[in-house]
Amino acid sequence: MKITLKVTPNEGDPYEVTTNLFVVVAWERRTKRQASSLANGIGAEDLAFFAYESAKQSGVTVPAVFDDFIKRIQAVDVVTSEAPNPTDAALTDAQ
């Protein structure tokens, strides 16, 4: 699963980050939910966590504490969302 997010901080310019497998696994471990559950809806805290972990992975300086990150942002918006296609992986493996 790959989600590109636009983060609008209280101060400074907006920036975009993209989730990766590490970010999704960190979210699953934190919430004790599977990524497939996001098909039923995604909450503001989920988006904020994806943005927080993705920012850290991208080298963006963020506070050490997640809640402090949330206090410093106005909004997190989904720019693009791309679910993995199991058929593509199967075709790649078969070649």
Biopython code that builds the backbone (N, CA, C, O; Angstrom):
import numpy as np
from Bio.PDB.StructureBuilder import StructureBuilder

atoms = [
    (1, "MET", "N", (0.843, -1.170, 0.000)),
    (1, "MET", "CA", (0.000, 0.000, 0.000)),
    (1, "MET", "C", (0.889, 1.234, 0.000)),
    (1, "MET", "O", (1.845, 1.342, 0.768)),
    (2, "LYS", "N", (0.549, 2.144, -0.871)),
    (2, "LYS", "CA", (1.329, 3.362, -1.008)),
    (2, "LYS", "C", (0.363, 4.542, -0.981)),
    (2, "LYS", "O", (-0.546, 4.629, -1.806)),
    (3, "ILE", "N", (0.564, 5.444, -0.030)),
    (3, "ILE", "CA", (-0.278, 6.618, 0.094)),
    (3, "ILE", "C", (0.623, 7.849, 0.121)),
    (3, "ILE", "O", (1.557, 7.927, 0.920)),
    (4, "THR", "N", (0.338, 8.802, -0.751)),
    (4, "THR", "CA", (1.056, 10.070, -0.728)),
    (4, "THR", "C", (0.196, 11.070, 0.030)),
    (4, "THR", "O", (-0.982, 11.255, -0.276)),
    (5, "LEU", "N", (0.804, 11.711, 1.026)),
    (5, "LEU", "CA", (0.093, 12.624, 1.915)),
    (5, "LEU", "C", (0.687, 14.023, 1.832)),
    (5, "LEU", "O", (1.903, 14.189, 1.740)),
    (6, "LYS", "N", (-0.182, 15.021, 1.866)),
    (6, "LYS", "CA", (0.246, 16.415, 1.949)),
    (6, "LYS", "C", (0.079, 16.847, 3.404)),
    (6, "LYS", "O", (-1.022, 16.813, 3.954)),
    (7, "VAL", "N", (1.174, 17.247, 4.007)),
    (7, "VAL", "CA", (1.182, 17.672, 5.403)),
    (7, "VAL", "C", (1.265, 19.200, 5.431)),
    (7, "VAL", "O", (2.182, 19.794, 4.863)),
    (8, "THR", "N", (0.302, 19.818, 6.096)),
    (8, "THR", "CA", (0.306, 21.273, 6.238)),
    (8, "THR", "C", (0.604, 21.604, 7.692)),
    (8, "THR", "O", (-0.249, 21.445, 8.565)),
    (9, "PRO", "N", (1.840, 22.074, 7.945)),
    (9, "PRO", "CA", (2.204, 22.404, 9.330)),
    (9, "PRO", "C", (1.610, 23.748, 9.755)),
    (9, "PRO", "O", (1.203, 24.544, 8.909)),
    (10, "ASN", "N", (1.563, 23.997, 11.053)),
    (10, "ASN", "CA", (1.113, 25.289, 11.572)),
    (10, "ASN", "C", (2.029, 26.405, 11.100)),
    (10, "ASN", "O", (1.580, 27.520, 10.832)),
    (11, "GLU", "N", (3.316, 26.098, 11.001)),
    (11, "GLU", "CA", (4.305, 27.063, 10.541)),
    (11, "GLU", "C", (5.143, 26.413, 9.454)),
    (11, "GLU", "O", (5.492, 25.236, 9.549)),
    (12, "GLY", "N", (5.462, 27.173, 8.432)),
    (12, "GLY", "CA", (6.278, 26.646, 7.349)),
    (12, "GLY", "C", (5.427, 26.191, 6.177)),
    (12, "GLY", "O", (4.200, 26.291, 6.197)),
    (13, "ASP", "N", (6.107, 25.688, 5.159)),
    (13, "ASP", "CA", (5.447, 25.285, 3.921)),
    (13, "ASP", "C", (4.939, 23.851, 3.997)),
    (13, "ASP", "O", (5.538, 23.011, 4.668)),
    (14, "PRO", "N", (3.831, 23.570, 3.307)),
    (14, "PRO", "CA", (3.343, 22.187, 3.208)),
    (14, "PRO", "C", (4.385, 21.311, 2.494)),
    (14, "PRO", "O", (5.190, 21.804, 1.704)),
    (15, "TYR", "N", (4.352, 20.031, 2.782)),
    (15, "TYR", "CA", (5.244, 19.079, 2.124)),
    (15, "TYR", "C", (4.505, 17.765, 1.923)),
    (15, "TYR", "O", (3.493, 17.496, 2.571)),
    (16, "GLU", "N", (5.031, 16.955, 1.013)),
    (16, "GLU", "CA", (4.419, 15.660, 0.732)),
    (16, "GLU", "C", (5.350, 14.535, 1.155)),
    (16, "GLU", "O", (6.571, 14.633, 1.031)),
    (17, "VAL", "N", (4.747, 13.466, 1.656)),
    (17, "VAL", "CA", (5.477, 12.253, 2.024)),
    (17, "VAL", "C", (4.676, 11.058, 1.505)),
    (17, "VAL", "O", (3.469, 11.149, 1.279)),
    (18, "THR", "N", (5.372, 9.944, 1.323)),
    (18, "THR", "CA", (4.722, 8.733, 0.822)),
    (18, "THR", "C", (5.022, 7.577, 1.756)),
    (18, "THR", "O", (6.158, 7.390, 2.191)),
    (19, "THR", "N", (3.986, 6.801, 2.061)),
    (19, "THR", "CA", (4.169, 5.639, 2.922)),
    (19, "THR", "C", (4.992, 4.571, 2.203)),
    (19, "THR", "O", (5.100, 4.567, 0.976)),
    (20, "ASN", "N", (5.560, 3.681, 2.985)),
    (20, "ASN", "CA", (6.241, 2.508, 2.443)),
    (20, "ASN", "C", (5.892, 1.323, 3.354)),
    (20, "ASN", "O", (5.137, 1.479, 4.314)),
    (21, "LEU", "N", (6.428, 0.170, 3.060)),
    (21, "LEU", "CA", (6.098, -1.026, 3.829)),
    (21, "LEU", "C", (6.434, -0.858, 5.303)),
    (21, "LEU", "O", (5.655, -1.279, 6.159)),
    (22, "PHE", "N", (7.568, -0.255, 5.619)),
    (22, "PHE", "CA", (7.950, -0.045, 7.012)),
    (22, "PHE", "C", (6.884, 0.757, 7.761)),
    (22, "PHE", "O", (6.525, 0.420, 8.889)),
    (23, "VAL", "N", (6.390, 1.807, 7.133)),
    (23, "VAL", "CA", (5.384, 2.672, 7.754)),
    (23, "VAL", "C", (4.091, 1.896, 8.006)),
    (23, "VAL", "O", (3.490, 2.017, 9.073)),
    (24, "VAL", "N", (3.668, 1.105, 7.032)),
    (24, "VAL", "CA", (2.435, 0.332, 7.174)),
    (24, "VAL", "C", (2.576, -0.708, 8.280)),
    (24, "VAL", "O", (1.657, -0.889, 9.078)),
    (25, "VAL", "N", (3.703, -1.384, 8.333)),
    (25, "VAL", "CA", (3.930, -2.384, 9.386)),
    (25, "VAL", "C", (3.973, -1.710, 10.757)),
    (25, "VAL", "O", (3.431, -2.248, 11.723)),
    (26, "ALA", "N", (4.604, -0.548, 10.855)),
    (26, "ALA", "CA", (4.632, 0.187, 12.126)),
    (26, "ALA", "C", (3.214, 0.547, 12.563)),
    (26, "ALA", "O", (2.879, 0.452, 13.743)),
    (27, "TRP", "N", (2.376, 0.964, 11.596)),
    (27, "TRP", "CA", (0.978, 1.282, 11.906)),
    (27, "TRP", "C", (0.233, 0.034, 12.380)),
    (27, "TRP", "O", (-0.510, 0.092, 13.360)),
    (28, "GLU", "N", (0.428, -1.095, 11.689)),
    (28, "GLU", "CA", (-0.231, -2.346, 12.092)),
    (28, "GLU", "C", (0.178, -2.746, 13.508)),
    (28, "GLU", "O", (-0.669, -3.158, 14.300)),
    (29, "ARG", "N", (1.444, -2.631, 13.829)),
    (29, "ARG", "CA", (1.922, -2.987, 15.167)),
    (29, "ARG", "C", (1.338, -2.065, 16.225)),
    (29, "ARG", "O", (0.983, -2.511, 17.316)),
    (30, "ARG", "N", (1.239, -0.790, 15.908)),
    (30, "ARG", "CA", (0.734, 0.198, 16.869)),
    (30, "ARG", "C", (-0.763, 0.015, 17.119)),
    (30, "ARG", "O", (-1.225, 0.099, 18.256)),
    (31, "THR", "N", (-1.511, -0.236, 16.049)),
    (31, "THR", "CA", (-2.977, -0.289, 16.170)),
    (31, "THR", "C", (-3.519, -1.697, 16.343)),
    (31, "THR", "O", (-4.696, -1.873, 16.659)),
    (32, "LYS", "N", (-2.669, -2.709, 16.140)),
    (32, "LYS", "CA", (-3.104, -4.113, 16.201)),
    (32, "LYS", "C", (-4.215, -4.395, 15.183)),
    (32, "LYS", "O", (-5.112, -5.199, 15.434)),
    (33, "ARG", "N", (-4.138, -3.723, 14.040)),
    (33, "ARG", "CA", (-5.092, -3.911, 12.942)),
    (33, "ARG", "C", (-4.314, -4.237, 11.678)),
    (33, "ARG", "O", (-3.131, -3.916, 11.565)),
    (34, "GLN", "N", (-4.987, -4.876, 10.729)),
    (34, "GLN", "CA", (-4.368, -5.170, 9.444)),
    (34, "GLN", "C", (-4.645, -4.019, 8.485)),
    (34, "GLN", "O", (-5.668, -3.343, 8.589)),
    (35, "ALA", "N", (-3.727, -3.805, 7.557)),
    (35, "ALA", "CA", (-3.878, -2.728, 6.584)),
    (35, "ALA", "C", (-5.175, -2.865, 5.794)),
    (35, "ALA", "O", (-5.752, -1.862, 5.376)),
    (36, "SER", "N", (-5.635, -4.090, 5.587)),
    (36, "SER", "CA", (-6.874, -4.296, 4.837)),
    (36, "SER", "C", (-8.078, -3.665, 5.542)),
    (36, "SER", "O", (-9.089, -3.393, 4.893)),
    (37, "SER", "N", (-7.993, -3.427, 6.844)),
    (37, "SER", "CA", (-9.098, -2.800, 7.573)),
    (37, "SER", "C", (-9.304, -1.343, 7.158)),
    (37, "SER", "O", (-10.361, -0.767, 7.419)),
    (38, "LEU", "N", (-8.305, -0.747, 6.515)),
    (38, "LEU", "CA", (-8.427, 0.636, 6.064)),
    (38, "LEU", "C", (-9.478, 0.790, 4.974)),
    (38, "LEU", "O", (-9.943, 1.899, 4.713)),
    (39, "ALA", "N", (-9.855, -0.311, 4.337)),
    (39, "ALA", "CA", (-10.902, -0.258, 3.323)),
    (39, "ALA", "C", (-12.233, 0.170, 3.929)),
    (39, "ALA", "O", (-13.108, 0.665, 3.218)),
    (40, "ASN", "N", (-12.390, -0.016, 5.232)),
    (40, "ASN", "CA", (-13.622, 0.368, 5.933)),
    (40, "ASN", "C", (-13.607, 1.827, 6.370)),
    (40, "ASN", "O", (-14.587, 2.315, 6.933)),
    (41, "GLY", "N", (-12.512, 2.521, 6.119)),
    (41, "GLY", "CA", (-12.390, 3.924, 6.507)),
    (41, "GLY", "C", (-11.086, 4.175, 7.232)),
    (41, "GLY", "O", (-10.532, 3.287, 7.880)),
    (42, "ILE", "N", (-10.609, 5.392, 7.110)),
    (42, "ILE", "CA", (-9.345, 5.757, 7.733)),
    (42, "ILE", "C", (-9.578, 6.985, 8.614)),
    (42, "ILE", "O", (-10.215, 7.954, 8.200)),
    (43, "GLY", "N", (-9.058, 6.922, 9.817)),
    (43, "GLY", "CA", (-9.263, 8.004, 10.767)),
    (43, "GLY", "C", (-8.173, 9.057, 10.695)),
    (43, "GLY", "O", (-7.128, 8.853, 10.077)),
    (44, "ALA", "N", (-8.431, 10.177, 11.333)),
    (44, "ALA", "CA", (-7.472, 11.275, 11.367)),
    (44, "ALA", "C", (-6.169, 10.849, 12.042)),
    (44, "ALA", "O", (-5.084, 11.230, 11.604)),
    (45, "GLU", "N", (-6.280, 10.054, 13.113)),
    (45, "GLU", "CA", (-5.062, 9.599, 13.796)),
    (45, "GLU", "C", (-4.258, 8.677, 12.892)),
    (45, "GLU", "O", (-3.028, 8.718, 12.903)),
    (46, "ASP", "N", (-4.945, 7.839, 12.105)),
    (46, "ASP", "CA", (-4.253, 6.957, 11.158)),
    (46, "ASP", "C", (-3.458, 7.789, 10.154)),
    (46, "ASP", "O", (-2.282, 7.519, 9.910)),
    (47, "LEU", "N", (-4.105, 8.800, 9.573)),
    (47, "LEU", "CA", (-3.420, 9.661, 8.607)),
    (47, "LEU", "C", (-2.241, 10.379, 9.244)),
    (47, "LEU", "O", (-1.166, 10.469, 8.650)),
    (48, "ALA", "N", (-2.444, 10.891, 10.458)),
    (48, "ALA", "CA", (-1.369, 11.595, 11.149)),
    (48, "ALA", "C", (-0.196, 10.655, 11.416)),
    (48, "ALA", "O", (0.960, 11.050, 11.264)),
    (49, "PHE", "N", (-0.486, 9.412, 11.813)),
    (49, "PHE", "CA", (0.594, 8.457, 12.067)),
    (49, "PHE", "C", (1.344, 8.123, 10.786)),
    (49, "PHE", "O", (2.574, 8.067, 10.779)),
    (50, "PHE", "N", (0.602, 7.901, 9.697)),
    (50, "PHE", "CA", (1.252, 7.648, 8.401)),
    (50, "PHE", "C", (2.149, 8.821, 8.020)),
    (50, "PHE", "O", (3.269, 8.621, 7.551)),
    (51, "ALA", "N", (1.662, 10.041, 8.219)),
    (51, "ALA", "CA", (2.451, 11.228, 7.879)),
    (51, "ALA", "C", (3.689, 11.323, 8.765)),
    (51, "ALA", "O", (4.778, 11.636, 8.283)),
    (52, "TYR", "N", (3.524, 11.054, 10.051)),
    (52, "TYR", "CA", (4.623, 11.133, 11.018)),
    (52, "TYR", "C", (5.737, 10.141, 10.673)),
    (52, "TYR", "O", (6.906, 10.512, 10.563)),
    (53, "GLU", "N", (5.353, 8.887, 10.505)),
    (53, "GLU", "CA", (6.363, 7.865, 10.205)),
    (53, "GLU", "C", (6.975, 8.063, 8.815)),
    (53, "GLU", "O", (8.173, 7.848, 8.629)),
    (54, "SER", "N", (6.168, 8.467, 7.854)),
    (54, "SER", "CA", (6.679, 8.698, 6.501)),
    (54, "SER", "C", (7.645, 9.875, 6.480)),
    (54, "SER", "O", (8.655, 9.844, 5.778)),
    (55, "ALA", "N", (7.331, 10.913, 7.254)),
    (55, "ALA", "CA", (8.224, 12.066, 7.342)),
    (55, "ALA", "C", (9.569, 11.648, 7.930)),
    (55, "ALA", "O", (10.621, 12.040, 7.425)),
    (56, "LYS", "N", (9.533, 10.851, 8.997)),
    (56, "LYS", "CA", (10.783, 10.369, 9.597)),
    (56, "LYS", "C", (11.593, 9.568, 8.577)),
    (56, "LYS", "O", (12.809, 9.735, 8.483)),
    (57, "GLN", "N", (10.926, 8.700, 7.814)),
    (57, "GLN", "CA", (11.605, 7.879, 6.815)),
    (57, "GLN", "C", (12.186, 8.723, 5.680)),
    (57, "GLN", "O", (13.170, 8.337, 5.049)),
    (58, "SER", "N", (11.571, 9.874, 5.430)),
    (58, "SER", "CA", (12.011, 10.749, 4.338)),
    (58, "SER", "C", (13.067, 11.751, 4.781)),
    (58, "SER", "O", (13.553, 12.538, 3.969)),
    (59, "GLY", "N", (13.422, 11.732, 6.048)),
    (59, "GLY", "CA", (14.442, 12.649, 6.546)),
    (59, "GLY", "C", (13.914, 13.997, 7.001)),
    (59, "GLY", "O", (14.698, 14.907, 7.271)),
    (60, "VAL", "N", (12.591, 14.141, 7.091)),
    (60, "VAL", "CA", (11.994, 15.373, 7.607)),
    (60, "VAL", "C", (12.150, 15.367, 9.127)),
    (60, "VAL", "O", (11.882, 14.357, 9.776)),
    (61, "THR", "N", (12.579, 16.481, 9.686)),
    (61, "THR", "CA", (12.737, 16.572, 11.128)),
    (61, "THR", "C", (11.364, 16.702, 11.781)),
    (61, "THR", "O", (10.606, 17.626, 11.486)),
    (62, "VAL", "N", (11.060, 15.767, 12.668)),
    (62, "VAL", "CA", (9.790, 15.766, 13.388)),
    (62, "VAL", "C", (10.075, 15.602, 14.876)),
    (62, "VAL", "O", (11.149, 15.129, 15.247)),
    (63, "PRO", "N", (9.128, 15.987, 15.738)),
    (63, "PRO", "CA", (9.323, 15.788, 17.175)),
    (63, "PRO", "C", (9.462, 14.297, 17.505)),
    (63, "PRO", "O", (8.978, 13.441, 16.763)),
    (64, "ALA", "N", (10.114, 14.005, 18.604)),
    (64, "ALA", "CA", (10.303, 12.613, 19.019)),
    (64, "ALA", "C", (8.991, 11.966, 19.451)),
    (64, "ALA", "O", (8.843, 10.747, 19.369)),
    (65, "VAL", "N", (8.045, 12.773, 19.909)),
    (65, "VAL", "CA", (6.768, 12.261, 20.411)),
    (65, "VAL", "C", (5.681, 12.528, 19.379)),
    (65, "VAL", "O", (5.522, 13.654, 18.909)),
    (66, "PHE", "N", (4.939, 11.489, 19.033)),
    (66, "PHE", "CA", (3.880, 11.564, 18.018)),
    (66, "PHE", "C", (2.873, 12.670, 18.320)),
    (66, "PHE", "O", (2.522, 13.438, 17.425)),
    (67, "ASP", "N", (2.403, 12.765, 19.556)),
    (67, "ASP", "CA", (1.417, 13.787, 19.905)),
    (67, "ASP", "C", (1.957, 15.201, 19.688)),
    (67, "ASP", "O", (1.197, 16.102, 19.335)),
    (68, "ASP", "N", (3.249, 15.402, 19.892)),
    (68, "ASP", "CA", (3.843, 16.720, 19.631)),
    (68, "ASP", "C", (3.822, 17.027, 18.133)),
    (68, "ASP", "O", (3.666, 18.182, 17.737)),
    (69, "PHE", "N", (3.978, 15.998, 17.301)),
    (69, "PHE", "CA", (3.868, 16.174, 15.852)),
    (69, "PHE", "C", (2.457, 16.628, 15.502)),
    (69, "PHE", "O", (2.281, 17.569, 14.727)),
    (70, "ILE", "N", (1.455, 15.969, 16.065)),
    (70, "ILE", "CA", (0.061, 16.309, 15.774)),
    (70, "ILE", "C", (-0.227, 17.764, 16.149)),
    (70, "ILE", "O", (-0.933, 18.459, 15.418)),
    (71, "LYS", "N", (0.304, 18.225, 17.267)),
    (71, "LYS", "CA", (0.082, 19.603, 17.710)),
    (71, "LYS", "C", (0.649, 20.622, 16.720)),
    (71, "LYS", "O", (0.192, 21.765, 16.671)),
    (72, "ARG", "N", (1.637, 20.209, 15.936)),
    (72, "ARG", "CA", (2.323, 21.135, 15.031)),
    (72, "ARG", "C", (1.776, 21.128, 13.606)),
    (72, "ARG", "O", (2.306, 21.828, 12.743)),
    (73, "ILE", "N", (0.733, 20.355, 13.345)),
    (73, "ILE", "CA", (0.186, 20.320, 11.984)),
    (73, "ILE", "C", (-1.271, 20.780, 11.965)),
    (73, "ILE", "O", (-2.034, 20.560, 12.906)),
    (74, "GLN", "N", (-1.622, 21.426, 10.856)),
    (74, "GLN", "CA", (-3.003, 21.865, 10.652)),
    (74, "GLN", "C", (-3.828, 20.783, 9.994)),
    (74, "GLN", "O", (-4.989, 20.568, 10.344)),
    (75, "ALA", "N", (-3.208, 20.089, 9.018)),
    (75, "ALA", "CA", (-3.966, 19.111, 8.235)),
    (75, "ALA", "C", (-3.046, 18.089, 7.594)),
    (75, "ALA", "O", (-1.870, 18.345, 7.340)),
    (76, "VAL", "N", (-3.626, 16.916, 7.341)),
    (76, "VAL", "CA", (-2.985, 15.876, 6.544)),
    (76, "VAL", "C", (-4.028, 15.451, 5.510)),
    (76, "VAL", "O", (-5.119, 15.004, 5.866)),
    (77, "ASP", "N", (-3.690, 15.592, 4.248)),
    (77, "ASP", "CA", (-4.615, 15.260, 3.167)),
    (77, "ASP", "C", (-4.024, 14.177, 2.285)),
    (77, "ASP", "O", (-2.821, 14.166, 2.028)),
    (78, "VAL", "N", (-4.869, 13.265, 1.823)),
    (78, "VAL", "CA", (-4.433, 12.224, 0.893)),
    (78, "VAL", "C", (-4.334, 12.834, -0.494)),
    (78, "VAL", "O", (-5.304, 13.395, -1.006)),
    (79, "VAL", "N", (-3.150, 12.722, -1.103)),
    (79, "VAL", "CA", (-2.937, 13.200, -2.462)),
    (79, "VAL", "C", (-3.231, 12.073, -3.437)),
    (79, "VAL", "O", (-3.991, 12.247, -4.389)),
    (80, "THR", "N", (-2.624, 10.914, -3.193)),
    (80, "THR", "CA", (-2.899, 9.726, -4.003)),
    (80, "THR", "C", (-2.846, 8.505, -3.103)),
    (80, "THR", "O", (-2.178, 8.497, -2.069)),
    (81, "SER", "N", (-3.556, 7.492, -3.515)),
    (81, "SER", "CA", (-3.580, 6.234, -2.783)),
    (81, "SER", "C", (-3.523, 5.109, -3.785)),
    (81, "SER", "O", (-4.262, 5.095, -4.770)),
    (82, "GLU", "N", (-2.644, 4.172, -3.529)),
    (82, "GLU", "CA", (-2.437, 3.070, -4.460)),
    (82, "GLU", "C", (-2.355, 1.777, -3.666)),
    (82, "GLU", "O", (-1.401, 1.547, -2.923)),
    (83, "ALA", "N", (-3.370, 0.935, -3.834)),
    (83, "ALA", "CA", (-3.368, -0.364, -3.162)),
    (83, "ALA", "C", (-2.522, -1.333, -3.980)),
    (83, "ALA", "O", (-2.510, -1.254, -5.208)),
    (84, "PRO", "N", (-1.816, -2.242, -3.319)),
    (84, "PRO", "CA", (-1.036, -3.218, -4.065)),
    (84, "PRO", "C", (-1.947, -4.136, -4.863)),
    (84, "PRO", "O", (-3.047, -4.470, -4.423)),
    (85, "ASN", "N", (-1.489, -4.534, -6.020)),
    (85, "ASN", "CA", (-2.257, -5.431, -6.870)),
    (85, "ASN", "C", (-1.612, -6.814, -6.795)),
    (85, "ASN", "O", (-0.540, -7.008, -7.368)),
    (86, "PRO", "N", (-2.224, -7.777, -6.113)),
    (86, "PRO", "CA", (-1.632, -9.100, -5.961)),
    (86, "PRO", "C", (-1.373, -9.786, -7.301)),
    (86, "PRO", "O", (-0.465, -10.611, -7.410)),
    (87, "THR", "N", (-2.159, -9.452, -8.315)),
    (87, "THR", "CA", (-1.963, -10.055, -9.627)),
    (87, "THR", "C", (-0.615, -9.652, -10.213)),
    (87, "THR", "O", (0.063, -10.478, -10.824)),
    (88, "ASP", "N", (-0.214, -8.388, -10.033)),
    (88, "ASP", "CA", (1.075, -7.938, -10.527)),
    (88, "ASP", "C", (2.217, -8.701, -9.891)),
    (88, "ASP", "O", (3.169, -9.076, -10.577)),
    (89, "ALA", "N", (2.138, -8.938, -8.588)),
    (89, "ALA", "CA", (3.192, -9.680, -7.888)),
    (89, "ALA", "C", (3.235, -11.120, -8.391)),
    (89, "ALA", "O", (4.315, -11.679, -8.582)),
    (90, "ALA", "N", (2.087, -11.710, -8.603)),
    (90, "ALA", "CA", (2.045, -13.090, -9.082)),
    (90, "ALA", "C", (2.659, -13.194, -10.471)),
    (90, "ALA", "O", (3.376, -14.152, -10.759)),
    (91, "LEU", "N", (2.390, -12.231, -11.325)),
    (91, "LEU", "CA", (2.969, -12.236, -12.673)),
    (91, "LEU", "C", (4.476, -12.075, -12.611)),
    (91, "LEU", "O", (5.198, -12.729, -13.363)),
    (92, "THR", "N", (4.958, -11.227, -11.740)),
    (92, "THR", "CA", (6.394, -11.002, -11.606)),
    (92, "THR", "C", (7.084, -12.256, -11.102)),
    (92, "THR", "O", (8.150, -12.626, -11.593)),
    (93, "ASP", "N", (6.474, -12.913, -10.117)),
    (93, "ASP", "CA", (7.067, -14.124, -9.564)),
    (93, "ASP", "C", (7.083, -15.264, -10.573)),
    (93, "ASP", "O", (7.990, -16.097, -10.559)),
    (94, "ALA", "N", (6.090, -15.303, -11.443)),
    (94, "ALA", "CA", (5.965, -16.402, -12.396)),
    (94, "ALA", "C", (6.985, -16.278, -13.529)),
    (94, "ALA", "O", (7.289, -17.272, -14.187)),
    (95, "GLN", "N", (7.512, -15.094, -13.765)),
    (95, "GLN", "CA", (8.431, -14.899, -14.894)),
    (95, "GLN", "C", (9.779, -15.436, -14.645)),
    (95, "GLN", "O", (10.652, -15.340, -15.508)),
]
sb = StructureBuilder()
sb.init_structure("model")
sb.init_model(0)
sb.init_chain("A")
sb.init_seg("    ")
for serial, (resi, resn, name, xyz) in enumerate(atoms, 1):
    if name == "N":
        sb.init_residue(resn, " ", resi, " ")
    sb.init_atom(name, np.array(xyz, "f"), 0.0, 1.0, " ", f" {name:<3s}", serial, name[0])
structure = sb.get_structure()
